[in-house]
Amino acid sequence: MIEVITVVRVAFNVFSWLIIARVILSWVRVPYNPAIRFIYEITEPVLAPFRRLLPRGTMIDFSPILALLTLSLVESLIIQLLASL
C-alpha cells in the first residue's frame, strides 16, 4: 500500500509543478515549443473551472492558487482513504 501512496504523492507533486511552470511561463514570452504546449494542455482542464468561478476583469489570475490548494486537499483525502484500507 505504501507504493500506491507514493505514486499518488508523486503524481500530485508533478502536476503541482506543472501548474507552477505554467504560471512562470505566463510571465515571459517564449517561442512555440512542444513542451510548453504540453504544459498548457495538461493544466488547462484543471485551471479553467477555477477561472470561471473567479470574477473577470482582474489583472491577476488567482486560478492557479485555488487549483494548487484544491489539489493539496484532494491529495490529502486520497492518501487518507488509501491509508485506511
Secondary structure, DSSP 8 states (H G I E B T S, - for coil): -HHHHHHHHHHHHHHHHHHHHHHHHHHS-----HHHHHHHHHHHHHHHHHHHHS-TT-SS--HHHHHHHHHHHHHHHHHHHHHH-
